[in-house]
Protein backbone atom coordinates (compact mmCIF):
# COMPACT_ATOMS: atom_id res chain seq x y z
CA UNK A 1 0.00 0.00 0.00
CA UNK A 2 1.41 3.37 -1.01
CA UNK A 3 -0.23 6.78 -0.99
CA UNK A 4 0.49 10.48 -0.42
CA UNK A 5 -0.79 12.78 2.31
CA UNK A 6 -1.15 16.52 1.83
CA UNK A 7 -2.26 19.21 4.31
CA UNK A 8 -2.57 22.94 4.92
CA UNK A 9 -2.67 24.18 1.34
CA UNK A 10 -4.22 27.52 2.38
CA UNK A 11 -5.16 28.52 -1.14
CA UNK A 12 -1.64 28.23 -2.54
CA UNK A 13 -2.63 26.75 -5.88
CA UNK A 14 0.88 27.01 -7.36
CA UNK A 15 2.32 24.92 -4.52
CA UNK A 16 -0.55 22.45 -4.85
CA UNK A 17 0.05 22.10 -8.60
CA UNK A 18 3.73 21.41 -7.98
CA UNK A 19 2.98 18.77 -5.34
CA UNK A 20 0.35 17.03 -7.45
CA UNK A 21 2.76 16.93 -10.40
CA UNK A 22 5.44 15.44 -8.18
CA UNK A 23 3.05 12.83 -6.85
CA UNK A 24 2.04 11.88 -10.39
CA UNK A 25 5.69 11.70 -11.52
CA UNK A 26 6.32 9.18 -8.73
CA UNK A 27 3.46 7.01 -9.95
CA UNK A 28 1.37 7.47 -6.80
CA UNK A 29 -2.33 7.22 -7.54
CA UNK A 30 -3.89 7.78 -4.11
CA UNK A 31 -3.85 11.01 -2.09
CA UNK A 32 -5.51 12.02 1.17
CA UNK A 33 -5.98 15.62 2.28
CA UNK A 34 -5.89 16.76 5.92
CA UNK A 35 -7.63 20.11 5.67
CA UNK A 36 -7.21 23.88 5.78
CA UNK A 37 -7.64 23.89 2.04
CA UNK A 38 -8.52 27.46 1.08
CA UNK A 39 -8.12 30.09 3.80
CA UNK A 40 -5.84 33.05 3.24
CA UNK A 41 -5.06 35.82 0.73
CA UNK A 42 -3.93 33.60 -2.15
CA UNK A 43 -6.10 31.72 -4.69
CA UNK A 44 -8.97 29.99 -2.88
CA UNK A 45 -11.15 29.56 -5.96
CA UNK A 46 -8.50 27.93 -8.16
CA UNK A 47 -7.45 25.72 -5.24
CA UNK A 48 -11.03 24.66 -4.58
CA UNK A 49 -11.58 23.80 -8.24
CA UNK A 50 -8.40 21.71 -8.32
CA UNK A 51 -9.36 19.77 -5.22
CA UNK A 52 -13.02 19.32 -6.07
CA UNK A 53 -12.09 17.92 -9.48
CA UNK A 54 -9.91 15.26 -7.88
CA UNK A 55 -12.18 14.14 -5.07
CA UNK A 56 -9.45 13.14 -2.63
CA UNK A 57 -10.56 11.66 0.70
CA UNK A 58 -10.39 14.78 2.89
CA UNK A 59 -11.14 16.13 6.33
CA UNK A 60 -12.19 19.62 7.36
CA UNK A 61 -9.69 21.86 9.13
CA UNK A 62 -10.39 24.59 11.66
CA UNK A 63 -9.96 27.30 9.03
CA UNK A 64 -12.29 25.45 6.67
CA UNK A 65 -14.85 25.43 9.47
CA UNK A 66 -14.39 29.19 9.98
CA UNK A 67 -14.90 29.85 6.27
CA UNK A 68 -18.13 27.86 6.25
CA UNK A 69 -19.43 29.68 9.34
CA UNK A 70 -18.55 33.11 7.94
CA UNK A 71 -19.99 32.38 4.51
CA UNK A 72 -23.26 31.15 5.97
CA UNK A 73 -23.53 34.16 8.28
CA UNK A 74 -23.38 36.46 5.25
CA UNK A 75 -21.50 39.11 7.21
CA UNK A 76 -17.86 38.51 6.38
CA UNK A 77 -15.68 40.93 4.42
CA UNK A 78 -12.79 38.47 4.15
CA UNK A 79 -11.56 38.10 0.56
CA UNK A 80 -11.23 34.35 0.72
CA UNK A 81 -14.81 33.97 1.95
CA UNK A 82 -16.39 36.40 -0.51
CA UNK A 83 -14.54 34.85 -3.47
CA UNK A 84 -16.04 31.41 -2.95
CA UNK A 85 -19.27 30.23 -4.51
CA UNK A 86 -22.00 28.33 -2.69
CA UNK A 87 -20.70 25.17 -4.35
CA UNK A 88 -17.24 25.75 -2.89
CA UNK A 89 -18.65 26.41 0.58
CA UNK A 90 -20.90 23.38 0.33
CA UNK A 91 -17.93 21.20 -0.60
CA UNK A 92 -16.00 22.47 2.43
CA UNK A 93 -18.98 21.94 4.72
CA UNK A 94 -19.37 18.36 3.51
CA UNK A 95 -15.88 17.35 4.63
CA UNK A 96 -15.96 15.33 7.88
CA UNK A 97 -13.83 16.31 10.91
CA UNK A 98 -12.21 12.84 10.94
CA UNK A 99 -12.12 9.93 8.51
CA UNK A 100 -10.90 6.36 8.38
CA UNK A 101 -9.13 5.57 5.12
CA UNK A 102 -8.74 1.99 3.86
CA UNK A 103 -9.73 0.58 7.27
CA UNK A 104 -6.36 1.18 8.96
CA UNK A 105 -5.49 4.88 8.48
CA UNK A 106 -7.07 7.58 10.67
CA UNK A 107 -7.25 11.13 9.31
CA UNK A 108 -7.77 14.30 11.34
CA UNK A 109 -6.74 17.91 10.89
CA UNK A 110 -5.13 18.81 14.22
CA UNK A 111 -5.99 16.26 16.90
CA UNK A 112 -8.63 13.53 16.95
CA UNK A 113 -10.89 15.47 19.32
CA UNK A 114 -10.08 19.09 18.41
CA UNK A 115 -9.52 20.58 14.94
CA UNK A 116 -7.57 23.55 16.34
CA UNK A 117 -5.29 21.90 18.92
CA UNK A 118 -1.56 21.36 18.72
CA UNK A 119 -0.97 17.63 19.19
CA UNK A 120 2.58 16.72 18.27
CA UNK A 121 3.84 20.09 19.51
CA UNK A 122 3.50 22.06 22.73
CA UNK A 123 3.24 25.85 22.82
CA UNK A 124 5.71 27.48 25.17
CA UNK A 125 5.29 30.73 27.08
CA UNK A 126 7.75 32.49 24.75
CA UNK A 127 5.63 31.68 21.67
CA UNK A 128 7.75 28.86 20.33
CA UNK A 129 6.55 25.33 19.62
CA UNK A 130 8.52 22.32 20.77
CA UNK A 131 7.87 18.58 20.37
CA UNK A 132 5.22 17.39 22.79
CA UNK A 133 5.80 14.60 25.29
CA UNK A 134 5.19 11.02 24.23
CA UNK A 135 2.76 10.62 27.13
CA UNK A 136 0.62 13.55 25.97
CA UNK A 137 0.63 12.39 22.36
CA UNK A 138 -0.23 8.83 23.34
CA UNK A 139 -3.10 9.90 25.60
CA UNK A 140 -4.76 11.80 22.77
CA UNK A 141 -4.44 8.75 20.49
CA UNK A 142 -6.46 6.64 22.93
CA UNK A 143 -9.23 4.68 21.28
CA UNK A 144 -7.93 5.07 17.73
CA UNK A 145 -7.71 1.58 16.28
CA UNK A 146 -5.48 2.34 13.28
CA UNK A 147 -1.83 1.56 12.66
CA UNK A 148 -1.29 4.93 10.95
CA UNK A 149 -2.66 8.27 12.15
CA UNK A 150 -2.31 11.41 10.02
CA UNK A 151 -2.70 14.99 11.24
CA UNK A 152 -1.79 18.50 10.12
CA UNK A 153 -2.50 22.00 11.48
CA UNK A 154 0.91 22.97 12.87
CA UNK A 155 2.53 22.99 9.39
CA UNK A 156 5.55 21.28 10.96
CA UNK A 157 6.51 17.94 9.38
CA UNK A 158 6.89 15.37 12.13
CA UNK A 159 6.88 11.59 12.61
CA UNK A 160 6.12 9.98 15.99
CA UNK A 161 6.04 6.25 16.61
CA UNK A 162 4.12 5.25 19.74
CA UNK A 163 5.33 2.47 22.00
CA UNK A 164 2.57 0.18 20.73
CA UNK A 165 3.84 0.57 17.17
CA UNK A 166 1.21 3.01 15.87
CA UNK A 167 2.68 5.77 13.72
CA UNK A 168 1.54 9.40 13.78
CA UNK A 169 2.62 11.60 10.86
CA UNK A 170 2.21 15.30 10.14
CA UNK A 171 3.09 15.76 6.45
CA UNK A 172 3.85 19.47 6.82
CA UNK A 173 2.26 22.22 4.76
CA UNK A 174 1.82 22.30 1.01
CA UNK A 175 1.24 26.02 0.81
CA UNK A 176 2.37 27.92 3.92
CA UNK A 177 5.78 27.01 5.41
CA UNK A 178 5.63 29.65 8.13
CA UNK A 179 3.11 31.88 9.89
CA UNK A 180 2.50 33.95 13.01
CA UNK A 181 -0.31 33.01 15.39
CA UNK A 182 -2.82 35.75 16.10
CA UNK A 183 -4.04 36.90 19.53
CA UNK A 184 -4.77 35.57 22.07
CA UNK A 185 -2.14 32.93 21.21
CA UNK A 186 0.97 34.69 19.95
CA UNK A 187 3.43 32.22 18.49
CA UNK A 188 5.53 31.75 15.38
CA UNK A 189 6.21 28.80 13.06
CA UNK A 190 9.09 28.79 10.59
CA UNK A 191 10.13 25.66 8.72
CA UNK A 192 13.10 27.34 7.05
CA UNK A 193 12.33 26.35 3.47
CA UNK A 194 9.89 27.76 0.90
CA UNK A 195 9.42 24.32 -0.64
CA UNK A 196 6.00 22.68 -0.65
CA UNK A 197 5.95 19.69 1.68
CA UNK A 198 3.99 16.45 1.76
CA UNK A 199 4.40 12.84 2.89
CA UNK A 200 4.54 9.48 1.16
CA UNK A 201 3.29 6.58 3.27
CA UNK A 202 4.12 3.00 2.35
CA UNK A 203 3.57 -0.42 3.88
CA UNK A 204 4.60 -3.68 2.26
CA UNK A 205 5.25 -6.18 5.03
CA UNK A 206 5.04 -4.93 8.58
CA UNK A 207 5.38 -1.32 9.80
CA UNK A 208 4.69 1.81 7.81
CA UNK A 209 7.56 3.76 6.28
CA UNK A 210 7.43 7.52 5.73
CA UNK A 211 9.11 9.84 3.25
CA UNK A 212 8.76 13.57 3.86
CA UNK A 213 9.17 15.16 0.46
CA UNK A 214 10.00 18.81 -0.24
CA UNK A 215 9.08 20.14 -3.67
CA UNK A 216 10.63 23.38 -4.97
CA UNK A 217 8.38 25.63 -7.04
CA UNK A 218 8.28 29.26 -8.15
CA UNK A 219 6.65 31.00 -5.18
CA UNK A 220 7.01 34.52 -6.60
CA UNK A 221 3.37 35.02 -7.59
CA UNK A 222 1.91 33.67 -4.35
CA UNK A 223 4.29 35.69 -2.20
CA UNK A 224 3.48 38.86 -4.15
CA UNK A 225 -0.25 38.20 -3.84
CA UNK A 226 0.03 37.87 -0.06
CA UNK A 227 2.04 41.09 0.18
CA UNK A 228 -0.51 43.01 -1.92
CA UNK A 229 -3.15 42.04 0.60
CA UNK A 230 -1.05 43.20 3.54
CA UNK A 231 -0.11 39.71 4.76
CA UNK A 232 3.61 40.37 5.03
CA UNK A 233 4.33 37.43 7.34
CA UNK A 234 2.72 35.10 4.78
CA UNK A 235 4.60 36.78 1.94
CA UNK A 236 7.94 36.29 3.67
CA UNK A 237 7.18 32.73 4.68
CA UNK A 238 6.04 31.69 1.21
CA UNK A 239 9.16 33.19 -0.32
CA UNK A 240 11.72 32.00 2.23
CA UNK A 241 10.25 29.71 4.89
CA UNK A 242 10.87 32.43 7.50
CA UNK A 243 8.26 34.89 8.77
CA UNK A 244 10.56 37.89 9.33
C-alpha positions in Angstrom: 0.0 0.0 0.0 1.4 3.4 -1.0 -0.2 6.8 -1.0 0.5 10.5 -0.4 -0.8 12.8 2.3 -1.1 16.5 1.8 -2.3 19.2 4.3 -2.6 22.9 4.9 -2.7 24.2 1.3 -4.2 27.5 2.4 -5.2 28.5 -1.1 -1.6 28.2 -2.5 -2.6 26.7 -5.9 0.9 27.0 -7.4 2.3 24.9 -4.5 -0.5 22.4 -4.9 0.1 22.1 -8.6 3.7 21.4 -8.0 3.0 18.8 -5.3 0.3 17.0 -7.5 2.8 16.9 -10.4 5.4 15.4 -8.2 3.1 12.8 -6.8 2.0 11.9 -10.4 5.7 11.7 -11.5 6.3 9.2 -8.7 3.5 7.0 -9.9 1.4 7.5 -6.8 -2.3 7.2 -7.5 -3.9 7.8 -4.1 -3.9 11.0 -2.1 -5.5 12.0 1.2 -6.0 15.6 2.3 -5.9 16.8 5.9 -7.6 20.1 5.7 -7.2 23.9 5.8 -7.6 23.9 2.0 -8.5 27.5 1.1 -8.1 30.1 3.8 -5.8 33.0 3.2 -5.1 35.8 0.7 -3.9 33.6 -2.1 -6.1 31.7 -4.7 -9.0 30.0 -2.9 -11.2 29.6 -6.0 -8.5 27.9 -8.2 -7.4 25.7 -5.2 -11.0 24.7 -4.6 -11.6 23.8 -8.2 -8.4 21.7 -8.3 -9.4 19.8 -5.2 -13.0 19.3 -6.1 -12.1 17.9 -9.5 -9.9 15.3 -7.9 -12.2 14.1 -5.1 -9.5 13.1 -2.6 -10.6 11.7 0.7 -10.4 14.8 2.9 -11.1 16.1 6.3 -12.2 19.6 7.4 -9.7 21.9 9.1 -10.4 24.6 11.7 -10.0 27.3 9.0 -12.3 25.4 6.7 -14.8 25.4 9.5 -14.4 29.2 10.0 -14.9 29.8 6.3 -18.1 27.9 6.2 -19.4 29.7 9.3 -18.5 33.1 7.9 -20.0 32.4 4.5 -23.3 31.2 6.0 -23.5 34.2 8.3 -23.4 36.5 5.3 -21.5 39.1 7.2 -17.9 38.5 6.4 -15.7 40.9 4.4 -12.8 38.5 4.1 -11.6 38.1 0.6 -11.2 34.3 0.7 -14.8 34.0 1.9 -16.4 36.4 -0.5 -14.5 34.9 -3.5 -16.0 31.4 -2.9 -19.3 30.2 -4.5 -22.0 28.3 -2.7 -20.7 25.2 -4.3 -17.2 25.7 -2.9 -18.6 26.4 0.6 -20.9 23.4 0.3 -17.9 21.2 -0.6 -16.0 22.5 2.4 -19.0 21.9 4.7 -19.4 18.4 3.5 -15.9 17.4 4.6 -16.0 15.3 7.9 -13.8 16.3 10.9 -12.2 12.8 10.9 -12.1 9.9 8.5 -10.9 6.4 8.4 -9.1 5.6 5.1 -8.7 2.0 3.9 -9.7 0.6 7.3 -6.4 1.2 9.0 -5.5 4.9 8.5 -7.1 7.6 10.7 -7.3 11.1 9.3 -7.8 14.3 11.3 -6.7 17.9 10.9 -5.1 18.8 14.2 -6.0 16.3 16.9 -8.6 13.5 16.9 -10.9 15.5 19.3 -10.1 19.1 18.4 -9.5 20.6 14.9 -7.6 23.6 16.3 -5.3 21.9 18.9 -1.6 21.4 18.7 -1.0 17.6 19.2 2.6 16.7 18.3 3.8 20.1 19.5 3.5 22.1 22.7 3.2 25.8 22.8 5.7 27.5 25.2 5.3 30.7 27.1 7.8 32.5 24.7 5.6 31.7 21.7 7.7 28.9 20.3 6.5 25.3 19.6 8.5 22.3 20.8 7.9 18.6 20.4 5.2 17.4 22.8 5.8 14.6 25.3 5.2 11.0 24.2 2.8 10.6 27.1 0.6 13.5 26.0 0.6 12.4 22.4 -0.2 8.8 23.3 -3.1 9.9 25.6 -4.8 11.8 22.8 -4.4 8.8 20.5 -6.5 6.6 22.9 -9.2 4.7 21.3 -7.9 5.1 17.7 -7.7 1.6 16.3 -5.5 2.3 13.3 -1.8 1.6 12.7 -1.3 4.9 10.9 -2.7 8.3 12.2 -2.3 11.4 10.0 -2.7 15.0 11.2 -1.8 18.5 10.1 -2.5 22.0 11.5 0.9 23.0 12.9 2.5 23.0 9.4 5.5 21.3 11.0 6.5 17.9 9.4 6.9 15.4 12.1 6.9 11.6 12.6 6.1 10.0 16.0 6.0 6.2 16.6 4.1 5.3 19.7 5.3 2.5 22.0 2.6 0.2 20.7 3.8 0.6 17.2 1.2 3.0 15.9 2.7 5.8 13.7 1.5 9.4 13.8 2.6 11.6 10.9 2.2 15.3 10.1 3.1 15.8 6.4 3.9 19.5 6.8 2.3 22.2 4.8 1.8 22.3 1.0 1.2 26.0 0.8 2.4 27.9 3.9 5.8 27.0 5.4 5.6 29.7 8.1 3.1 31.9 9.9 2.5 34.0 13.0 -0.3 33.0 15.4 -2.8 35.7 16.1 -4.0 36.9 19.5 -4.8 35.6 22.1 -2.1 32.9 21.2 1.0 34.7 20.0 3.4 32.2 18.5 5.5 31.7 15.4 6.2 28.8 13.1 9.1 28.8 10.6 10.1 25.7 8.7 13.1 27.3 7.1 12.3 26.3 3.5 9.9 27.8 0.9 9.4 24.3 -0.6 6.0 22.7 -0.6 6.0 19.7 1.7 4.0 16.5 1.8 4.4 12.8 2.9 4.5 9.5 1.2 3.3 6.6 3.3 4.1 3.0 2.4 3.6 -0.4 3.9 4.6 -3.7 2.3 5.3 -6.2 5.0 5.0 -4.9 8.6 5.4 -1.3 9.8 4.7 1.8 7.8 7.6 3.8 6.3 7.4 7.5 5.7 9.1 9.8 3.3 8.8 13.6 3.9 9.2 15.2 0.5 10.0 18.8 -0.2 9.1 20.1 -3.7 10.6 23.4 -5.0 8.4 25.6 -7.0 8.3 29.3 -8.1 6.6 31.0 -5.2 7.0 34.5 -6.6 3.4 35.0 -7.6 1.9 33.7 -4.3 4.3 35.7 -2.2 3.5 38.9 -4.1 -0.2 38.2 -3.8 0.0 37.9 -0.1 2.0 41.1 0.2 -0.5 43.0 -1.9 -3.1 42.0 0.6 -1.0 43.2 3.5 -0.1 39.7 4.8 3.6 40.4 5.0 4.3 37.4 7.3 2.7 35.1 4.8 4.6 36.8 1.9 7.9 36.3 3.7 7.2 32.7 4.7 6.0 31.7 1.2 9.2 33.2 -0.3 11.7 32.0 2.2 10.3 29.7 4.9 10.9 32.4 7.5 8.3 34.9 8.8 10.6 37.9 9.3 
